[in-house]
Amino acid sequence: MTRLGVGLISVGWMGRAHSRAYRNVREHFPELTLTPELVVAADLAERGRAEAVDLLGYGRAVADYRELLADPAVDVVSICAPNFLHREMALAAAAAGKPFWIEKPMGRGLHESAEIAQAAQDAGILTCVGFNYRNAPAIEVARQLVADGRLGTVTNVRVSFLADYSSDPQAPLMWRFNRERAGSGVYGDLLSHGFDLASYVTGQAVREVSAAQGTYIATRPVLVGAAVGHNATGGDERGPVENEDYAAVIARLEHGALAVFESSRIAIGPRAEYVIDVYGTEGSLRWDFQRLNELQVAFRGDRRYGYTTLFMGPGDGEHGRFQPGAGTSMGFDDLKTIEASLFLRSLETGVQHGPSVADGLAAARVADAAERSGSSGQWVPVP
């Protein structure tokens, strides 16, 4: 086994998920020759630094991420900070020659995402981007069904990412609602996943979009004090929400299929209803993150002409590494562990495994085109 020193930037919810993934990857992927060692975490908050050492198992913690990047014991970096810091940190990691695992959206818009992708390419480093829903065994089965032609010619795709995490109008005005800090709203936060999933499952890139977007909770209570992770307190004063709560996109894919994308962060009812439907001339399939372990399929040859539910088990994607039999479900952390394994495999082989900054850039291009279409009312090509 070869030691791989890990540096974590930002000890929030996602930083903890990355840390658990690094700790769990050796158990579930014992064939990997790289063994992650949690060396140092960087966080401005004293509480975050203490938790990094006391709870997550990092050897030490610092306030300045630049100190982390300068540490020769750090071989790779996880960038889990808010969107407005991604570009600065990713460019610094690339300049230091450190491969990095970064969460989506990579930047606050297309320009920053392109800068990050170019910096990684110029530095010749391998990367990983947090498109974790790809790693669900049901998604891997769905992708194979499409590739094998079981659905026939793909005619249309529907992707729906509906969530309620911002449905309370009294929820504080955190950085996610500020364009300067977050960039777009649901385009970057949720639909970047949707754009990536549609292309990953169908093998077709998005080529043209027509979109509309809206902000329906126009103001929120101004933040009082500092936000810690997802926890924050608002006061009596209200400030404007500067990015979209909801977006709807019609798209043309490269081989002629049509796609419909929908996303909301203020939906009342869906908690994390992340759905992809793929329809073809010979069948269709459906997956919902809320039923992560299930894939619904229907084929023309089935006289019932209705969905059959397939329960994932050993042999489907990486399910067998986590659970002993079909029907026993995996969880979100397992998807991040698979993501960590792909990052380590890339570093072992020198060949990209899993989503890279190029995939992050592809999703950013679609999001940028959709946002411009929503403003202009015109179809916009995706470069």
Summary of the structure (lengths in Angstrom):
residues: 383
radius of gyration: 20.7
end to end distance: 42.7
largest distance: 63.9
contacts: 1380
relative contact order: 0.17
helix: 37%
strand: 29%
